[in-house]
Amino acid sequence: MVENIFEYATRHKVRFPFKGSISVEDLWDLRVEDLDQIFKTLNTKQKQSQEESLLNVKNKEEELMEVQIAIIKYIVVVKLAEKEAQKKAVENKAKKQKILAIMAARDDKALENLSDEELRRMLEELDK
């Protein structure tokens, strides 16, 4: 297997079968479902090429397919991780808003329990 798949892809101008032919950069713009479809196409093609040969000698086409599959897998893993991180950020934001609302309600309740005299003093302090 090639050590740096992205270097190999850029040096060899690797293209992927999707609505014609697309580059590595274009893969990042695709949905995970589209990437999965490309993976299935490449995986089927790879299995067919392995079945047709009696020798275990890798040719450039097989090496290319390995790199293409590795790139697709990498991008899918990254996209899924980003999606999960985004989901967690949204959940954390909602939880933070809930906590802030509870704290504000408690502050309001604490103010309600103060005497009129204490509230007047606080108002005077704010006017200074």
Salt bridges, closest charged atoms under 4 A:
GLU7 OE2 - ARG11 NE 2.94
GLU33 OE1 - ARG31 NH1 3.77
ASP34 OD1 - ARG31 NH2 3.16
ASP36 OD2 - LYS40 NZ 3.41
GLU66 OE2 - LYS58 NZ 2.92
GLU117 OE2 - ARG121 NH2 3.35
GLU125 OE2 - LYS128 NZ 3.46
